[in-house]
């Protein structure tokens, strides 16, 4: 029966105290019925009294449990039920004319059950309600306590007290076992949660590393390992902003391998790839940590050189051009040499935006190629009408 009563109509789980007290009340009220029946026996009690006793000690425990389990706050409702228990037991003890010590035994049992959960405040409330029940009977019918009991009532009262204490002790034991199991489950859950958090942290770190690797791969040219145009598009606005904030110049260098199509046609695309990788290796090794070196597309490379004077920028461009021209690249059993054409533009002198700087560097590169290639050209205003190559 209890398995169907473990949750209220709100779908909430009922507090274990409510269920445990339901068991205690059901068992102890049955024993109380036997004691009161022994007291009423032989007093020519009418059917009304016996009917009320059946309702009180057999029906009442189920009704108030039904009330508690339907309440929005079952635990609060059950504490009110306990106070009602004290009140009606006070009425019954006074009405049955139970001896003082038996009445005290009922009072003590009720007091102990509430004090076990609500301490002194609950004990005081139970006392007031129990005494209230007794006084109400006294006010209406005049109370007469007996000081002695017959052997049957005495024996049943003693047995009832023992049964009640066993029931309460059993409920307390079960509650203790329940709490022990709950603590063990909480410790296990806490341990499992700690392990899960540790595993999650490890997985998070792995995911972050993978994300960083994927981001790095997305920003790198697979052939040369240099940054690609995607990275340039996301980085160049920041570099321009830094240069503007710090009031510093930044040079943009656009480099193209001369006659690269002829290299591919003569030696093959694999050899052409080796030439591209050779130039990438040179630029990467000679660049500063703050420089941005990108493969711009095909055989073109783009460098951002922040905080660099013009003379230093021109010197470095000439060194790279000369070093590459003097290099011999081995590919497909051939010794290949190639030259570079380099166009340069300065921020903010030759442009303040990414489009302006790349466009003007491309115009300078176009002038370098038209002057015979293998040279470095800095953008000037007379190149403005020159149509740059698509970039």
MOBELSUL-V550629 format. One record per residue. SS is DSSP state (A for helix, B for strand, O for the rest). PSI is psi in radians with two decimals (* if undefined). Layout:
# MOBELSUL-V550629
ss: (SS;SS)
psi: (PSI;PSI)
This chain:
# MOBELSUL-V550629
ss: (O;A;A;A;O;O;B;O;O;O;O;O;B;O;O;A;A;A;A;A;A;A;A;A;A;A;A;A;A;A;A;A;A;A;A;A;A;A;A;A;O;O;O;O;O;O;A;A;A;A;A;A;A;A;A;A;A;A;A;A;A;A;A;A;A;A;A;A;A;A;O;O;O;A;A;A;A;A;A;A;A;A;A;A;A;A;A;A;A;A;A;A;A;A;A;A;O;O;B;A;A;A;A;A;A;A;A;A;A;A;A;A;A;A;A;A;A;A;A;A;A;A;A;A;A;A;A;A;A;A;A;A;A;A;A;A;A;A;A;A;A;O;O;O;O;B;O;O;O;O;A;A;A;A;A;A;A;A;A;A;A;A;A;A;A;A;A;A;A;A;A;A;A;A;A;A;A;A;A;A;A;A;A;A;A;A;A;A;A;A;A;A;A;A;A;A;A;A;A;A;A;A;A;A;A;A;A;A;A;A;A;A;A;A;A;A;A;A;O;B;O;O;O;O;O;O;B;O;A;A;A;A;A;A;A;A;A;A;A;A;A;A;A;A;A;A;O;O;O;B;B;B;B;B;B;B;B;O;O;A;A;A;A;A;A;A;A;O;A;A;A;A;A;A;A;A;A;A;A;A;A;A;A;A;A;A;O;O;O;O;O;B;B;B;B;B;B;O;O;B;B;B;B;B;B;B;O;O;O;A;A;A;A;A;A;A;A;A;A;A;A;A;A;A;A;A;O;O;B;B;B;O;O;B;B;B;O;O;O;B;B;B;B;B;B;B;B;O;O;O;O;O;O;A;A;A;A;A;A;A;A;A;A;A;A;A;A;A;A;A;O;O;O;O;O;B;B;B;O;O;A;A;A;O;O;O;O;O;O;O;O)
psi: (-0.75;-0.52;-0.43;-0.01;0.29;-0.09;2.61;-3.11;-0.12;-0.01;0.16;2.51;2.36;2.47;2.37;-0.51;-0.67;-0.77;-0.76;-0.71;-0.51;-0.75;-0.77;-0.80;-0.77;-0.82;-0.77;-0.58;-0.54;-0.78;-0.64;-0.63;-0.74;-0.73;-0.81;-0.60;-0.71;-0.62;-0.67;-0.34;2.30;-0.03;0.22;0.75;2.43;3.08;-0.51;-0.76;-0.81;-0.64;-0.74;-0.65;-0.72;-0.79;-0.74;-0.83;-0.18;-0.60;-0.74;-0.80;-0.64;-0.61;-0.79;-0.46;-0.71;-0.69;-0.76;-0.75;-0.32;-0.16;2.66;-0.43;1.48;-0.65;-0.76;-0.71;-0.65;-0.61;-0.65;-0.62;-0.68;-0.69;-0.65;-0.69;-0.84;-0.72;-0.84;-0.58;-0.63;-0.74;-0.82;-0.71;-0.74;-0.73;-0.62;-0.15;0.65;2.60;2.76;-0.70;-0.57;-0.71;-0.74;-0.61;-0.76;-0.77;-0.77;-0.73;-0.77;-0.72;-0.76;-0.69;-0.69;-0.76;-0.46;-0.49;-0.52;0.20;-2.52;-0.58;-0.78;-0.67;-0.73;-0.74;-0.76;-0.74;-0.80;-0.73;-0.71;-0.85;-0.61;-0.73;-0.75;-0.80;-0.59;-0.77;-0.73;-0.66;-0.64;-0.81;-0.08;2.08;2.42;1.80;2.46;2.62;-0.28;2.78;2.78;2.95;-0.69;-0.84;-0.71;-0.85;-0.76;-0.65;-0.76;-0.78;-0.70;-0.74;-0.73;-0.80;-0.74;-0.79;-0.64;-0.72;-0.83;-0.73;-0.72;-0.73;-0.71;-0.68;-0.79;-0.68;-0.72;-0.75;-0.73;-0.76;-0.66;-0.78;-0.68;-0.75;-0.72;-0.75;-0.65;-0.71;-0.75;-0.71;-0.70;-0.72;-0.76;-0.68;-0.69;-0.79;-0.73;-0.71;-0.70;-0.78;-0.68;-0.68;-0.74;-0.79;-0.64;-0.74;-0.71;-0.78;-0.69;-0.70;-0.73;-0.70;-0.73;-0.71;-0.74;-0.72;-0.74;-0.77;-0.66;-0.44;0.05;2.53;2.18;-0.48;-0.80;-0.36;-0.02;2.94;2.63;-3.07;-0.53;-0.76;-0.70;-0.77;-0.52;-0.39;-0.65;-0.72;-0.66;-0.72;-0.70;-0.72;-0.72;-0.77;-0.69;-0.76;-0.74;-0.10;0.63;2.66;2.74;2.25;2.44;2.23;2.14;2.10;2.39;2.38;2.17;2.46;0.70;-0.61;-0.65;-0.64;-0.78;-0.75;-0.66;-0.73;-0.24;2.78;-0.54;-0.70;-0.69;-0.68;-0.66;-0.64;-0.76;-0.77;-0.59;-0.74;-0.72;-0.73;-0.75;-0.85;-0.73;-0.73;-0.58;-0.13;2.66;2.93;-0.59;-0.14;2.63;2.05;2.12;2.57;2.00;-0.43;2.30;-2.12;0.24;2.47;2.57;2.34;2.43;2.18;1.51;2.63;0.95;2.17;2.77;-0.73;-0.71;-0.71;-0.76;-0.69;-0.78;-0.73;-0.74;-0.68;-0.80;-0.75;-0.81;-0.73;-0.74;-0.68;-0.56;-0.18;2.58;2.17;2.17;2.17;2.33;0.65;0.23;2.67;1.99;2.38;2.54;2.89;2.99;2.57;2.35;2.25;2.43;2.53;2.56;2.40;2.28;0.11;-0.71;0.14;2.62;-0.08;2.90;-0.77;-0.73;-0.80;-0.81;-0.71;-0.77;-0.62;-0.61;-0.61;-0.68;-0.66;-0.72;-0.70;-0.68;-0.70;-0.66;-0.34;0.13;0.05;-3.13;0.84;2.96;2.29;2.31;2.43;2.51;2.86;-0.47;-0.20;-0.02;-0.61;-0.12;2.28;2.03;2.72;2.77;2.30;*)
